């Protein structure tokens, strides 16, 4: 089971995909290593992703925890979300570093 802090933080990360919260997401995210820096999202990419979500799905209306996948040194929390302009459920995965409890990975699929 994930901690209350990680549950709250994961929900917050999903909510912060509003196109206005890049700096806040950076604060809760673990810095990328040099080898992983190519996968680091830029503010421009973040805004574009948020605009796509809003244009296609509308506003976030509900977030539910699905499960957690445990890995060596991290955990990947799995979530489903509902949005105002779609009947489809949206899949979110938010990964945490086990030592720092900072966000390592964010994946959204709709």
Buried (B, 14 or more C-beta within 10 A) or exposed (E): EBEEEBBEBBBBBBEBBBBEBBEEBBEBBBEEEEEEEEEEBEEEEBBEBBEEBBEEBEEBEEBEBEEBEEEEEBBBBBBBBBBEEEEEBBBBBBBBBEEEBBBBBBEBEB
